[in-house]
């Protein structure tokens, strides 16, 4: 099978850069610290909203941050293809740093009200939405194709590390120094990310820019959607991982605290469950980063999704906290491995000039529908109970994975058949 990637030679497409592990390390540091800053910011935003307007204010402020991020992801993919993923990441980080700076000065002068917090949240979420597709495209622009699966494993590890550390770190800083200290910590993380990106060099950035800047933004967006749908492997992979992500997000974020309360495990049990989930996800990502790739990646990813869903079901019905924690760790491993594999499959089968737009569709599927999953999960728990809701969402994931196994595109997908140099 011939390669689908763009082999246009550019000044940046040199073997020295393509094989430069330092570029990947700097990108991973930039990605991880940017996400770490995001987590600290969300802790600060939620706490400030709680002080301003109580529990309803928290939901309003977080929704104001999440919705524009989801809406603008497709536009972010266009911008990434148009100007280069590294430059888009850099611009997003700079814009967020400026916003955090203004937010910090505002917090010093007076306690922000809910309206002001929502304005900041919308602006921050809009810039954040541009960041995600660009960051998802970066591994394929940094290193040779055969190392992309390991690079995505490392990317997942950096992401999980940021998620594990961000919340607790944000809480500690917030408790020690208040809202202003948390915002300063957020800004410091973003500045580290900016410095790393300034020192990072990508392949094909010049070719990527010159091949896309002549078309209108709307035309590029539609072209990206058509390209995504026209490739059976890309289309099927994104569809399955979107359904699976929807099935996981509700129980993992809305369901776990309610499960801990339902079982009488209280806040301590909830902390143990979330810690086990995060540790498992980190372990799964590291496992992917140390292997050359599964011999049958499509089948492996679907099997891991089934394992993850079954483990989540056991965690929901067992009365034993230790067993639930073990199951949540396995859940984290399964989701992390499946996500890294499917992302690699999509990247390796996408032309470089379309990479940002395709990754924006995939990112939208994986995280853009999370607010809807929260709403559906909360409604189901209120009507059917916690355990029944976990089972319903798990069945949704299992059904998607079984369909994926039956699809010829995913069943036959193989890294070694992709033919990338």
Secondary structure, DSSP 8 states (H G I E B T S, - for coil): ----S-----TT--HHHHT-HHHHHHHHHHHHHHHHHHHHHHHHHHHHHHHHHHHHHHHHHHHHHHHHHHHTHHHHHHHHHHH-HHHHHHHHHHHHHHHHHHHHHHHHHS---HHHHHHHHHHHHHHHHHHHHHHHHHHHHHS-GGGHHHHHHHHHHHHHHHHHHHHHHHHHHHHHHHHHHHHHHHHHHHHHHHHHHHT---TTHHHHHHTTTTS-HHHHHHHHHHHHHH-HHHHHHHHHHHHHHHHHHHIIIIIHHHHHHHHT-HHHHHHHHHHHHHHHHHHHHHHHHTSS--TTHHHHHHHHHHHHHHHHHHHHH-S-HHHHHHHHHHHHHHHHHHHHHHHHHHHHTS-GGGHHHHHHHHHIIIIITHHHHHHHHHHHHHHH-HHHHHHHHHHHHHHHHHHHHHSHHHHH--GGGS---
